[in-house]
Amino acid sequence: MADPLHHYQSKRDFSKTPEPAAGGEGGEALSFVVQKHWASHLHYDFRLELDGVLKSWAVPKGPSYDPQVKRMAIEVEDHPLAYGGFEGTIPEGEYGAGEVIVWDRGSWLPLGEPHAGLAKGHLSFELHGHKLRGKWALVRMRRGEQRQAAWLLIKEHDDYARPEAEFDVVAAMPDSVLTRPSGRGARRAGRAAPAVGARASAALPDKLPAGARKAALPDKLAPQLATLVEQPPATAGDWIFETKFDGYRLLSRVDGDEVRLTTRSGADWTAKLAPLHAALRAMRLPPGWYDGEIIVRDAQGRPDFGLLQQAFDGKHTAGIIYYLFDVPYCGGYDLREVPLERRRALLEHVLDAAGPSSRVRFSPALDGAPRQAVAAACRLGLEGIIGKRRDGAYVSHRTRDWIKLKCGQRQEFVVGGYTDPQGARSGFGSLLLGVYDEHGRLHYAGNVGTGFDAGELKSLSARMRALAADDCPFASAGRIAGRPHWLRPELVAEVSFGEWTRDGSLRQAVFHGLRADKAARAIRREDVRRQASGRSGDSGRASASARMAPHDPPAVASKGPARLHVTHPGRVVDRLSGTTKLALVNYYAQVAALMQPHLKDRPVALLRAPDGVEGELFFQKHAGGRLAGVRQLDRALDPGHPPMLTIAGVDGLLAVAQWNVVEIHTQNALAGSYERPNRLVFDLDPGEGVAWPQVREAAVLMRGMLDELALPAFLKTSGGKGLHLVVPLRAHYGWDDVKGFSQAVVAHMARLIPARFTDKSGPRNRVGRIYIDYLRNGRGATTVCAWSARARPGLGISVPVAWDELDQLDGGDHWSVPTVERRLDVGNTPWKDYARRARGLAGAMRRLGFTPGGAAQADD
């Protein structure tokens, strides 16, 4: 009988690697283990005990509690049972070199006969671990050309299942479950992770961190506040970084069944937050003060301050999520002098022991350097990040041990008046804003007239009528034009803006909502500090590329027209990023040279957004007037319609941007050879429930298919949810044959991996799957051009990328207008061989078994 460990042992030199060669004994129950493995790429090794060995699969993205998220699992060699307890570092040069920790372990129960399930390719089982619970399945995919069998690890629907947007177990619980430290893998050394279902009676560890001292629970607590800085600290390793949530700061005082929720100013919001109050009581947390922030997420999962305000205005606060990040008092101890890192470890321990909650969550630390973390936050439309010294104490005032790095400038202002509306607008024109100085004087800081919808104009007008005043509240009203209406300075508005002018006024201001959690008299101008740390010994130096000002519009490129008149330059095109029309025109000036190869001689379709991306949008493919640099094509190309258009240079690009065009789409053929397309486009469009890692995996699978057909595939982000694969062609076949071939490719992929792909459009047909849109290849169809912005919140951009960059992408909108500047130096380099690699389709058609409908020239 063959040795089941032969392959395992033949790959390893046990005189060099600390991995066990054999050994280990089974217990009464079958064991499972999941090991987090930093090899050439981070992955998770999923192992089930059976027949005296550990059956093993490599799961690149780790498990997910979301039944809609199906994780790829590559079958690997059996491992000895002793491997289930292995943690350590496999040395360089050895198979699997890198660090290994035991991320989870416990017992598993087969649901059915396991050998039959493995042979059939569908193994169902229950897990009873520290982190993984409930029913799961391993489903084998159809065998392709790959040497190793590919399976899918799937969470079954049960009481443990949760949407990944609500709970990502890999991100929320990243560490080892063993008691020993294990390098970068474990931050909670010295204790085992508690079981998911454990209760608060065992929440506190046996030994509290040094610095904890016995103390009564105080009745009130003022929060620690952060200082706004311009650059990350020079010694980033001394800091912990977290997401800066766009919400309300909230402190919770827990004392048995008595739970009280207070704002940073001390206002009691317990009654306002009844669902959250009930959730905290049900968790039975140890007595203490818990510090965090409440948010409401938008449809894309991002914190949205406007939605949070609406939740309070409408008294529907059930959708509020509470992220906890600190615990200054806990279990009868004052922890304020305990280093932050240890306070957070204790807080995470307490929350783990209390069990998962849909409303109360731990705020995880961000991986990677702060500069990359800020860039990622900006791409996702977040406010920025917070940095905190690992060894810092908790102090009830603003400190340089907590810092804010923002994507753009944003703060609170006192509303001291308003102006009359103009034109068809109702309610008011703009709000007059101010900030207090240290002597209690309110100074005028400019106005904000954008960012309001009709409902806000109406509700704000009603609130301001009740605050009408005869006297100007500002120390000086000399810079306020017209005849303003004064108010008692009680309202506080959250406003983002481009910059402060020299005379202390705001530029490019956008309203985001009123704040009820901050007192007007406490509002000061937030001055950006040049250094992240005020401690002696810190150099305070940081790269200039880390400066946080993505909303500042770049200068118009000198290659553009000498004078371009931009109408309504301050109109906000996108509320989420605060991008104005002028900033968008300037963006297109920056990328004009990069776009020219993708635009040259191609018919275009222009998506116009005269009222911004949240207003009415409409396409224009045919001439509707004359614009400088926009050329009308021969009417014969599209009989029965006005001439199609092509953009003939930088002048044309800037002219359409001034014409309120946000998106620019191109066709697959050149105007000079319009009947024979010279490219194919495969648009990967994820359906509901498809996570971004599945989109990345789909791109790799699609590229593999095109490789089999000997067709090159170039990759670009869509600027939206998905990815585009573009194939350069020799222009020999007509529209019908090219579209028919692309449809056959997509149908083949849908048959080959039906769990992953569909060739049928419509939301119902692609739930949990990716629709490969071949319709982009029809006559007259278009695809968004490389470097074009997208008319959706955040203004994502379609950007050419190299295949080895795919794993670093975090979405189809990885870059946006406010964040793309650092990518411009890379430009079109990932596509430098695009034209040279153009191929004919005859050979690919033969390999696929596709017969063209019409005659074509020989093209191979």
C-alpha angles and dihedrals in degrees: 000000000000117000106249090210096052095102092044093051095042091060096053139066102212092195087069108029122065091217115119115258093209141323138091131128130236122234133213091286128046110258131222131191135186114202123195107221126193098198122139084315128017111256141152122245110215113200132183123190113237132149093359097306138078111256103216142206130176111227109193097197100030129236124315130203089213113099089206091060109078111191121212111240119189114206112236136177123300116265129209119262089245088066089072090079097041119126123160145081123301105213125245113273093031125106109276094009111194143069123313128195131176100248095179140351141170138113133313132207121206114227097215131352105328098207091053090047092053092047092048092046097241117094117177121192148150124244124210104187141132092263107008118064139161134024123343138167139208111210121188117226123223109281112253131168093304117114095219123058113253120217135177121234106213133182111226121223110269140118092292096054115110134171111261091231086062099040128011104185093194093055096037097049108030102154143087121278092211123094097238122085116250111192117255092354100069127051095164101064120172100040142061119245111258122244116266093246099045117126133230094261086081095034100111117070120239091250122042121210121268112273096040112126133186111261142152116256107260119229094228136030131184114214129242111251132209131235120230111239134182101220138028117259118273091232098052092167089070091061140071116216127206137175114276101232120216096227147078123305110238133185121197124205109202121189111160109295091348111095121172125186119205136177125234089266092053099256113150109238098168093114092046092055103047098150092049091045090054092048092053092048091050091054091061093213120189115267110279151101113281119195125204149112133268120221143169118218126224126224090280092052095254123134109259118195092195092056090048090054090048089052089060095040091053094040089235102126098151092104093060117118122202117213112196120204107163143028114198093175127029139161096353095314135110105227099176093109092046111103112262094243091059093044090054092048089053091048092050090049091052093049093047090052092049090056132238119316128192090214106035120056142163116252103233125216117252120246122226135032117323092243091058091042092055091047090051091048091052092049089053092051094249126144095246136263139299122226123203130183110250092222097039125128123227110257127177099234141055112297142175089232086078116049137182123218108189132196089222137353114286134153145139125283134189115243108229100168148328142234131234119269120256129218116342094345118115133206104023141338104230141339119248109227135202145171130212124240126216090272093058096255118140112227123199111247103179134269139284121214103162135069097056125121123202094267093052092048089055099043094043091050090055093049093048094051088062090053098048114146135185098219131064110252094204123095087232130015096184095114096048111100126211127004108317126190113237127223137192101261099246106112120087119204128196108223135177120205144173101238148322115263120224092260092055100261130132125248125205093003120186124191117229104173147292121288120222095178099068130067116235093227090060095059113114134164109270107230115204112236117220095216127049096216133047095192120114114254096037114117093207091210120143137162116277088227088071094066111127109226108109093147095062106106115238121234115271110263114259091230091070126089116303091241123017114178109216112198118214092004093176096053109122110238095183123025094195095062097022090234114166128208091255091053090051092050088050090050091055089049089056095050098036094106091046092051097049097083090051094047103039112125094341122129109243140206116210123209110208125200108183091167097041130267093299092053131072114312128197138178124233118195100158136056116283099165136330125289126183110259094012110111125204114226130220111291089225090073091069108020118207094024136084114268119292118238137236128187109238104193147319092312091057094047093053092043093057090046089055086048088065094258112154103168127043118196127189135203125236096247135062118243091240093058100022098156093060116057117217099202143039123216126201110191113200104210113183119217128217113305096021112131122215095250088061090055090053091049090048090055090054092049091048091049089052090054092051090047088057088055090048091242122137117233124206119195133219136164115250095221086235131056103317150033135259125221111199123195118197111221139193103245102244109112126067129243097268095051094046093048092044092051092049089050090052091051092051093046089052091053092048090052093044097050107015092165089062108031141039131187093200120093125219129082095262093056096053105043104139091001140084121248112215102211108215092166087087085079098062126107110281094008118130141203126205110269122245110268092019117134118234123235097236134096110294095025097244118197133222104236132180111241137182119245092243088060094059096094091055094056115101097188146344086270093052088138127039137180092268094047107033099090095095090053094056092081089060091047116152095343093115087061098042093123095044099113095039093054097055111135137192121246102224095090093043090050090053093049091050094043093240119150115205116230097224140037117278135182118257104267108175 
